[in-house]
């Protein structure tokens, strides 16, 4: 009797459907939910209690959930279309507006309450990139009280990747800005503004502040996903394996011999006839283990080729293990860190060194007469690099997470190769020292490096590095790795003679050119800045007299 009574009760409900369709849709939803409550209405947004008489508010909330979750709501596609059309949502944009309103814009409807607030909409921080969890408000392009139309830019949001314009999705008025210009670390979904539909309602939100429960959690998380329907696992019928029949192997026919690809490869490498091997795999297939057993059995003649088995032993190698020196450990860790974390790029230029070589000869004549140290090409390169850094100070800088540190001192590290490893002693204030002083310090520090007697003050505090493989080793051109925390290193190649056009037509002459490559940290040195530095360096090399000014 109870079962028959339930059937009659549902039958009476279905008979009254045409009459109910003329009533308010929210009433229809509540009427159907009395008998079989859908999982849609378990959402926190739908089940929140409001004062009686706000059927229109419930209608907007339910229809919004349906637009976001048309499948999970349990409504048919046809009834979903009628719901969206009645609320004035364009049919062609249902799928697109669903994605924007639910995941990106993070807007949430608010309604009239006992506090006297009119219907309004809470705009949350949108998720504008897949990895975005929080963002900053760069600036508001709309002011409180401004009218907004769909497509107009409300504000600029700084995401974890770029600055993106946030557009308005509905027509209305900007009643209240919760997060003003320059607001930082706003969680996705946190309320940033309030909009209303009527201009007269703007003044009522002058002192509005969102509740703690609304300001911290994204609106999308408040829509509880419907619990998955409980389906009993269906046991799949277990098919019984067919009886395996062993196929006879015909020794006279190679095509009838079954073997795995690896077994065939091993047999070919060792010239082993498959017809002489009995397979132990499924259906009598020959597998890798069969070939290995055959090769390991005594009295079998195999190819002279080296067996490629896991047990084969290579010829013993003669080697010596050299323990790491401390300087090599430090150099290895710093250069690995540099290559992994610093965005390198490289700029190369050729500089004519004829005048530089002439000036060096004249200076060395004076040095020999005075009993001083001879000046090398590397000493002139260090001086030119220091003066170029003083002229373009952006290259005399280091990167940090919070700022770029630009140094007032020009301290040049000079790469020195020794038996223990690579050392980089520093020439402090190289831009202020004469060539003879630089030459004496370089030779003194190089000797200490070879003797492994450098102290920390001899190699710490550099702001730029010069590495020269041209003079001592004849390397034409190379790219060096930046010595962190510096932002640049100069790789100096050897000088070579070239034929260049002369002053008269069909006249040629010889000139010596040196290739130098500047490695730059792109976080600190932009391409144009690096080119400007190389231009200044080339000017000092090709006109060395200017270094004396």
C-alpha positions as CSV (number, residue, x, y, z in Angstrom):
1,X,0.0,0.0,0.0
2,X,2.8,2.4,0.8
3,X,4.4,1.8,-2.6
4,X,1.1,2.4,-4.4
5,X,0.5,5.6,-2.4
6,X,3.9,7.0,-3.5
7,X,3.1,6.2,-7.1
8,X,-0.2,8.1,-6.9
9,X,1.4,11.0,-5.2
10,X,4.1,11.4,-7.9
11,X,1.4,11.0,-10.6
12,X,-0.6,13.9,-9.1
13,X,2.5,16.0,-9.1
14,X,3.2,15.3,-12.8
15,X,-0.4,16.2,-13.7
16,X,0.1,19.7,-12.2
17,X,3.3,20.4,-14.2
18,X,1.6,22.7,-16.8
19,X,0.1,24.8,-14.0
20,X,3.3,25.0,-12.1
21,X,5.2,26.2,-15.2
22,X,3.2,29.4,-15.0
23,X,4.5,30.1,-11.5
24,X,7.8,31.4,-10.3
25,X,10.7,29.1,-11.2
26,X,12.1,29.2,-7.7
27,X,8.8,27.9,-6.4
28,X,9.0,25.1,-9.0
29,X,12.5,24.2,-7.9
30,X,11.4,24.1,-4.2
31,X,8.3,22.0,-5.2
32,X,10.3,19.3,-6.9
33,X,12.9,19.3,-4.2
34,X,10.4,18.2,-1.6
35,X,10.2,14.7,-3.0
36,X,13.7,14.1,-4.5
37,X,16.3,16.6,-3.4
38,X,18.9,17.1,-6.1
39,X,22.6,17.4,-5.3
40,X,22.6,20.8,-6.8
41,X,20.8,22.3,-3.8
42,X,23.5,21.0,-1.4
43,X,25.7,23.9,-2.4
44,X,26.4,26.5,0.2
45,X,25.3,29.3,-2.1
46,X,21.9,27.7,-2.7
47,X,21.1,26.4,0.8
48,X,22.1,29.7,2.5
49,X,19.1,31.0,4.5
50,X,17.5,34.3,3.4
51,X,14.4,36.1,4.7
52,X,11.1,35.1,3.2
53,X,9.9,36.9,0.1
54,X,13.1,36.8,-1.9
55,X,12.0,34.4,-4.5
56,X,13.7,36.4,-7.2
57,X,17.0,36.2,-5.4
58,X,16.7,32.5,-5.1
59,X,15.9,32.3,-8.8
60,X,19.0,34.2,-9.8
61,X,21.2,32.0,-7.5
62,X,19.8,28.7,-8.7
63,X,19.9,29.7,-12.4
64,X,23.6,30.8,-11.9
65,X,24.5,27.4,-10.5
66,X,22.7,25.7,-13.4
67,X,24.6,27.9,-15.9
68,X,27.9,26.8,-14.3
69,X,26.9,23.1,-13.8
70,X,24.3,22.2,-16.4
71,X,25.1,18.5,-16.2
72,X,25.4,18.0,-12.5
73,X,22.1,19.9,-11.8
74,X,20.1,17.0,-13.1
75,X,18.1,19.2,-15.5
76,X,17.7,18.3,-19.1
77,X,19.4,20.3,-21.9
78,X,16.1,21.6,-23.0
79,X,15.0,22.9,-19.5
80,X,18.5,24.4,-19.0
81,X,18.1,26.4,-22.2
82,X,14.7,27.7,-21.1
83,X,16.1,28.8,-17.7
84,X,19.0,30.8,-19.3
85,X,16.7,32.4,-21.8
86,X,14.3,33.5,-19.1
87,X,17.1,35.2,-17.2
88,X,18.3,37.1,-20.3
89,X,21.5,35.1,-20.8
90,X,22.3,34.8,-24.5
91,X,22.1,31.2,-25.7
92,X,25.2,31.5,-27.9
93,X,27.3,32.5,-25.0
94,X,26.2,30.0,-22.4
95,X,29.4,27.9,-22.5
96,X,31.7,30.8,-22.7
97,X,30.0,32.8,-19.9
98,X,30.0,29.7,-17.8
99,X,33.8,29.6,-17.9
100,X,34.3,33.3,-17.3
101,X,31.8,33.7,-14.5
102,X,32.8,30.5,-12.6
103,X,36.6,30.3,-12.9
104,X,38.0,33.6,-14.0
105,X,36.0,36.5,-12.8
106,X,35.0,34.9,-9.5
107,X,31.9,37.1,-9.1
108,X,29.2,36.3,-6.5
109,X,25.7,37.6,-6.1
110,X,24.6,39.4,-3.0
111,X,21.1,40.2,-2.0
112,X,19.0,42.5,0.2
113,X,19.5,41.8,3.9
114,X,18.4,43.1,7.2
115,X,21.3,45.5,7.1
116,X,19.5,47.4,4.3
117,X,21.9,46.6,1.5
118,X,20.2,46.4,-1.9
119,X,21.0,43.6,-4.4
120,X,24.7,43.7,-5.4
121,X,27.5,41.7,-6.9
122,X,30.8,40.9,-5.3
123,X,33.7,40.8,-7.7
124,X,36.6,38.5,-6.7
125,X,40.2,38.5,-7.7
126,X,40.2,36.6,-11.0
127,X,42.5,33.7,-11.9
128,X,44.2,35.0,-15.0
129,X,46.9,32.3,-15.4
130,X,47.0,28.6,-14.7
131,X,49.6,29.0,-12.0
132,X,48.1,32.1,-10.4
133,X,47.2,31.9,-6.7
134,X,47.3,35.6,-5.8
135,X,47.7,38.9,-7.6
136,X,48.2,42.7,-7.2
137,X,46.0,45.6,-8.3
138,X,48.1,47.8,-10.4
139,X,45.5,50.5,-10.9
140,X,41.8,51.0,-11.2
141,X,40.6,52.5,-14.5
142,X,37.1,53.0,-13.1
143,X,36.2,55.1,-10.0
144,X,33.5,54.5,-7.5
145,X,30.2,55.6,-8.9
146,X,31.3,55.1,-12.6
147,X,28.9,53.3,-14.9
148,X,30.3,50.1,-16.5
149,X,29.3,48.3,-19.6
150,X,30.3,44.7,-20.7
151,X,33.8,44.7,-22.3
152,X,35.0,47.9,-20.5
153,X,38.3,47.6,-18.6
154,X,37.7,47.8,-14.8
155,X,41.3,47.6,-13.6
156,X,44.8,46.2,-14.3
157,X,45.8,43.1,-12.4
158,X,49.5,42.0,-11.9
159,X,49.7,38.2,-12.1
160,X,52.7,36.0,-11.6
161,X,53.5,36.4,-15.3
162,X,52.3,39.7,-16.6
163,X,49.9,42.7,-16.1
164,X,46.4,41.8,-17.5
165,X,43.4,44.0,-18.0
166,X,40.2,42.8,-16.1
167,X,37.1,43.5,-18.1
168,X,33.5,44.1,-16.8
169,X,31.1,41.2,-17.6
170,X,27.8,42.9,-16.8
171,X,26.3,46.3,-17.0
172,X,26.1,48.2,-13.7
173,X,27.8,50.7,-11.4
174,X,31.0,50.4,-9.4
175,X,29.7,51.0,-5.9
176,X,32.7,50.2,-3.7
177,X,36.4,49.4,-4.3
178,X,37.6,47.0,-1.6
179,X,41.2,46.7,-2.8
180,X,42.6,50.0,-4.1
181,X,45.6,50.8,-6.3
182,X,48.7,49.0,-5.4
183,X,47.1,46.4,-3.2
184,X,49.4,43.4,-2.9
185,X,49.1,39.6,-2.5
186,X,45.3,39.4,-3.0
187,X,44.3,35.7,-3.0
188,X,42.3,34.4,-6.0
189,X,38.6,34.8,-5.2
190,X,39.1,37.5,-2.5
191,X,36.6,40.3,-2.9
192,X,38.1,43.4,-4.6
193,X,35.0,45.4,-5.5
194,X,31.2,45.7,-5.3
195,X,28.9,46.5,-8.2
196,X,25.2,47.3,-8.2
197,X,22.5,47.6,-10.9
198,X,20.9,50.9,-9.9
199,X,22.8,54.2,-9.5
200,X,20.8,55.1,-6.4
201,X,22.2,52.1,-4.5
202,X,25.8,53.3,-4.7
203,X,25.7,55.5,-1.6
204,X,24.5,52.5,0.5
205,X,27.9,50.8,0.1
206,X,30.0,53.7,1.3
207,X,31.0,51.9,4.6
208,X,30.6,48.4,3.3
209,X,33.3,45.8,4.2
210,X,33.1,42.1,3.2
211,X,32.9,39.5,6.0
212,X,35.9,37.5,6.8
213,X,34.3,34.3,5.5
214,X,33.7,35.9,2.1
215,X,37.0,37.7,1.7
216,X,39.4,34.8,2.0
217,X,38.0,31.9,0.1
218,X,37.4,31.8,-3.7
219,X,33.7,31.8,-4.7
220,X,34.3,28.8,-6.9
221,X,35.2,26.7,-3.9
222,X,31.9,27.5,-2.3
223,X,30.0,25.5,-4.9
224,X,30.3,22.1,-3.5
225,X,30.6,19.5,-6.1
226,X,27.8,16.9,-6.1
227,X,28.8,13.7,-4.5
228,X,29.5,11.0,-7.1
229,X,26.7,8.6,-7.6
230,X,27.3,5.3,-5.9
231,X,27.6,2.6,-8.5
232,X,28.2,-0.9,-7.5
233,X,31.2,-2.3,-9.3
234,X,30.3,-4.5,-12.1
235,X,32.3,-7.7,-12.2
236,X,33.7,-8.3,-15.6
237,X,33.5,-11.9,-16.7
238,X,36.9,-13.4,-16.5
239,X,37.7,-15.1,-19.8
240,X,39.5,-18.3,-19.3
241,X,42.7,-18.5,-21.2
242,X,42.7,-20.7,-24.2
243,X,44.7,-23.8,-24.0
244,X,48.2,-23.2,-25.4
245,X,49.4,-25.6,-28.0
246,X,53.1,-25.9,-28.7
247,X,53.9,-25.5,-32.3
248,X,56.6,-27.7,-33.6
249,X,59.8,-26.0,-34.8
250,X,61.0,-27.0,-38.1
251,X,64.8,-26.8,-38.3
252,X,64.8,-26.6,-42.1
253,X,62.6,-23.5,-42.3
254,X,63.9,-20.3,-40.7
255,X,60.5,-18.6,-41.1
256,X,58.9,-21.1,-38.8
257,X,61.2,-20.3,-35.9
258,X,59.7,-18.0,-33.3
259,X,61.9,-15.8,-31.2
260,X,61.7,-12.4,-29.4
261,X,63.3,-9.4,-31.2
262,X,66.0,-9.2,-28.5
263,X,66.8,-12.9,-28.9
264,X,67.0,-12.5,-32.7
265,X,69.4,-9.5,-32.3
266,X,71.7,-11.4,-30.0
267,X,71.7,-14.4,-32.3
268,X,72.6,-12.2,-35.3
269,X,75.4,-10.5,-33.3
270,X,76.9,-13.8,-32.2
271,X,76.1,-15.7,-35.4
272,X,74.1,-18.3,-33.5
273,X,71.7,-20.4,-35.6
274,X,68.2,-20.2,-34.1
275,X,67.4,-23.7,-35.5
276,X,69.9,-25.2,-33.0
277,X,68.2,-23.6,-29.9
278,X,65.2,-24.9,-28.2
279,X,62.9,-22.1,-27.0
280,X,61.6,-22.0,-23.4
281,X,59.3,-19.1,-23.8
282,X,55.5,-19.1,-24.4
283,X,54.5,-21.4,-27.3
284,X,58.1,-22.4,-27.6
285,X,59.4,-19.0,-28.4
286,X,63.2,-18.4,-28.2
287,X,63.9,-15.7,-25.6
288,X,67.1,-13.8,-24.5
289,X,67.8,-16.4,-21.7
290,X,67.9,-19.2,-24.3
291,X,70.6,-17.4,-26.3
292,X,72.6,-16.6,-23.1
293,X,72.4,-20.3,-22.0
294,X,73.6,-21.4,-25.4
295,X,76.6,-19.0,-25.3
296,X,77.5,-20.0,-21.8
297,X,77.4,-23.8,-22.6
298,X,80.9,-25.3,-23.2
299,X,82.0,-26.6,-26.6
300,X,79.9,-24.1,-28.6
301,X,81.8,-22.1,-31.2
302,X,80.6,-18.5,-31.4
303,X,81.7,-15.5,-33.3
304,X,84.8,-13.7,-32.3
305,X,82.7,-10.5,-31.8
306,X,82.5,-9.3,-28.2
307,X,79.4,-10.8,-26.6
308,X,76.9,-8.1,-25.7
309,X,75.6,-9.6,-22.5
310,X,75.1,-8.1,-19.1
311,X,77.8,-10.4,-17.7
312,X,80.4,-9.4,-20.2
313,X,83.4,-7.7,-18.8
314,X,85.1,-4.8,-20.6
315,X,88.8,-4.6,-20.9
316,X,90.3,-3.1,-17.7
317,X,91.0,0.6,-18.0
318,X,94.1,2.2,-16.7
319,X,93.3,5.3,-14.7
320,X,94.2,7.5,-11.7
321,X,91.7,9.1,-9.4
322,X,92.7,12.7,-8.6
323,X,91.1,14.1,-5.5
324,X,89.2,17.4,-5.8
325,X,91.1,20.4,-4.5
326,X,89.1,22.9,-2.5
327,X,89.4,25.6,-5.2
328,X,88.1,23.2,-7.9
329,X,85.1,22.3,-5.7
330,X,84.3,26.0,-5.2
331,X,84.8,26.8,-8.9
332,X,82.6,23.8,-10.0
333,X,79.7,24.7,-7.7
334,X,79.8,28.4,-8.6
335,X,79.9,27.8,-12.3
336,X,77.2,25.2,-12.2
337,X,75.0,27.6,-10.2
338,X,75.8,30.3,-12.8
339,X,74.8,28.3,-15.8
340,X,71.7,27.0,-14.1
341,X,70.4,30.3,-12.8
342,X,71.8,33.2,-14.8
343,X,70.3,33.9,-18.3
344,X,73.5,34.2,-20.4
345,X,73.8,35.9,-23.7
346,X,76.9,36.8,-25.7
347,X,78.2,39.8,-27.7
348,X,81.3,39.6,-29.9
349,X,83.3,42.3,-31.5
350,X,86.6,42.6,-33.4
351,X,89.0,45.4,-32.4
352,X,92.0,46.5,-34.3
353,X,95.1,46.3,-32.0
354,X,97.8,47.9,-34.2
355,X,97.9,51.2,-32.2
356,X,97.7,49.2,-29.0
357,X,100.8,47.1,-29.9
358,X,102.7,50.3,-30.9
359,X,101.8,52.0,-27.5
360,X,102.8,48.8,-25.7
361,X,106.2,48.8,-27.3
362,X,106.8,52.4,-26.4
363,X,105.7,51.9,-22.8
364,X,107.9,48.8,-22.4
365,X,110.9,50.7,-23.6
366,X,110.3,53.2,-20.8
367,X,109.7,50.4,-18.3
368,X,112.9,48.7,-19.1
369,X,114.8,51.9,-18.7
370,X,113.2,52.5,-15.3
371,X,113.6,48.9,-14.2
372,X,109.9,48.2,-14.0
373,X,107.8,45.3,-15.1
374,X,106.9,44.8,-18.7
375,X,103.3,45.6,-19.7
376,X,101.4,42.9,-21.4
377,X,98.4,43.1,-23.8
378,X,96.3,41.7,-21.0
379,X,97.2,44.6,-18.7
380,X,96.0,47.0,-21.4
381,X,92.8,45.0,-21.8
382,X,92.2,45.2,-18.0
383,X,92.7,48.9,-18.0
384,X,90.3,49.3,-21.0
385,X,87.7,47.1,-19.4
386,X,87.8,49.1,-16.2
387,X,87.5,52.5,-18.0
388,X,84.6,51.1,-20.0
389,X,82.8,50.0,-16.8
390,X,83.3,53.5,-15.4
391,X,81.8,54.9,-18.6
392,X,78.9,52.4,-18.6
393,X,78.2,51.7,-14.9
394,X,75.2,49.5,-15.6
395,X,77.5,46.7,-16.5
396,X,79.3,47.1,-13.1
397,X,76.3,45.6,-11.2
398,X,74.9,42.5,-9.6
399,X,71.4,41.0,-9.4
400,X,69.5,40.4,-6.2
401,X,65.8,39.3,-5.7
402,X,64.8,42.8,-4.5
403,X,67.1,45.2,-6.5
404,X,70.1,45.6,-8.8
405,X,73.2,46.7,-6.9
406,X,75.4,49.0,-8.9
407,X,79.0,49.3,-7.6
408,X,81.0,52.5,-7.4
409,X,84.3,50.6,-7.2
410,X,85.6,48.9,-10.4
411,X,87.4,45.8,-9.2
412,X,88.5,43.5,-12.0
413,X,89.0,39.7,-11.4
414,X,91.7,38.2,-13.7
415,X,91.4,34.5,-14.5
416,X,94.6,32.6,-13.7
417,X,95.0,28.9,-14.6
418,X,97.2,26.8,-12.2
419,X,97.8,23.1,-11.5
420,X,95.3,23.2,-8.7
421,X,92.5,24.8,-10.7
422,X,91.3,28.2,-11.8
423,X,91.9,31.2,-9.6
424,X,90.5,34.7,-10.1
425,X,92.5,37.3,-8.1
426,X,91.2,40.8,-8.1
427,X,92.7,44.1,-9.1
428,X,90.9,46.7,-7.0
429,X,90.1,50.1,-8.4
430,X,91.6,49.2,-11.7
431,X,90.1,52.3,-13.3
432,X,92.2,54.5,-11.0
433,X,95.6,52.7,-11.3
434,X,98.3,53.2,-13.9
435,X,99.4,50.5,-16.3
436,X,102.6,49.8,-14.5
437,X,100.8,49.3,-11.2
438,X,98.3,46.9,-12.8
439,X,101.1,45.0,-14.4
440,X,102.9,44.5,-11.1
441,X,99.8,43.5,-9.2
442,X,98.8,41.0,-11.9
443,X,102.2,39.3,-11.8
444,X,102.3,39.2,-8.0
445,X,98.8,37.7,-7.7
446,X,99.4,35.2,-10.4
447,X,102.5,34.0,-8.6
448,X,100.6,33.7,-5.4
449,X,97.9,31.7,-7.2
450,X,100.4,29.3,-8.6
451,X,101.9,28.8,-5.1
452,X,98.4,28.3,-3.7
453,X,98.9,31.1,-1.2
454,X,96.1,33.5,-2.1
455,X,94.1,34.9,0.8
456,X,90.4,35.7,0.6
457,X,91.1,39.4,0.3
458,X,93.1,38.6,-2.9
459,X,90.1,37.2,-4.8
460,X,87.0,38.5,-3.1
461,X,85.1,41.7,-3.9
462,X,85.4,41.7,-7.7
463,X,82.7,43.4,-9.8
464,X,83.8,42.2,-13.3
465,X,86.0,39.4,-14.7
466,X,88.5,39.2,-17.6
467,X,89.5,35.8,-19.0
468,X,92.3,35.8,-21.6
469,X,92.9,32.6,-23.6
470,X,94.2,34.3,-26.7
471,X,97.7,35.5,-25.7
472,X,98.9,32.4,-23.8
473,X,97.0,29.7,-25.7
474,X,96.2,31.2,-29.1
475,X,92.4,30.7,-28.8
476,X,90.7,32.8,-31.4
477,X,87.3,33.3,-29.7
478,X,85.3,31.7,-26.9
479,X,82.4,32.3,-24.5
480,X,83.1,32.5,-20.8
481,X,80.7,31.6,-17.9
482,X,79.8,34.5,-15.7
483,X,81.3,34.6,-12.2
484,X,78.4,35.1,-9.8
485,X,77.3,37.5,-8.4
486,X,78.8,39.5,-11.2
487,X,76.8,40.2,-14.3
488,X,79.5,40.2,-17.0
489,X,82.7,38.5,-18.0
490,X,85.0,39.4,-21.0
491,X,86.5,36.5,-23.0
492,X,89.6,37.7,-24.9
493,X,90.9,35.9,-28.0
494,X,94.1,36.1,-29.9
495,X,95.1,38.7,-32.4
496,X,95.4,37.8,-36.1
497,X,96.5,39.6,-39.2
498,X,93.9,40.4,-41.8
499,X,93.8,42.0,-45.2
500,X,91.7,45.1,-45.2
501,X,90.9,47.8,-47.8
502,X,93.3,50.8,-48.0
503,X,92.6,54.4,-48.5
504,X,93.0,54.3,-52.3
505,X,90.9,52.1,-54.7
506,X,92.3,48.6,-55.2
507,X,94.7,49.3,-52.4
508,X,95.0,46.9,-49.4
509,X,96.9,46.7,-46.2
510,X,97.4,44.4,-43.2
511,X,96.0,44.9,-39.8
512,X,95.8,42.9,-36.6
513,X,92.4,42.3,-35.0
514,X,91.5,40.8,-31.7
515,X,88.1,39.1,-31.0
516,X,86.5,39.7,-27.6
517,X,83.2,38.2,-26.4
518,X,81.1,39.7,-23.6
519,X,78.9,37.3,-21.6
520,X,76.0,39.2,-20.0
521,X,73.4,38.5,-17.4
522,X,70.2,39.5,-19.2
523,X,68.5,40.3,-15.9
524,X,70.9,43.1,-15.3
525,X,72.5,44.0,-18.7
526,X,70.1,44.5,-21.6
527,X,71.4,44.0,-25.1
528,X,71.7,47.6,-25.9
529,X,73.7,48.3,-22.7
530,X,76.0,45.4,-23.4
531,X,76.6,46.7,-26.9
532,X,77.3,50.2,-25.5
533,X,79.9,48.8,-23.2
534,X,81.6,46.9,-26.0
535,X,81.6,50.0,-28.1
536,X,83.4,51.9,-25.3
537,X,85.9,49.0,-24.8
538,X,86.6,48.9,-28.5
539,X,87.2,52.6,-28.5
540,X,89.8,52.4,-25.8
541,X,91.6,49.4,-27.5
542,X,91.7,51.0,-30.9
543,X,92.7,54.4,-29.5
544,X,94.8,53.5,-26.5
545,X,96.0,57.1,-26.0
546,X,92.5,57.9,-24.7
547,X,93.2,55.7,-21.7
548,X,95.8,58.2,-20.6
549,X,93.3,61.1,-20.5
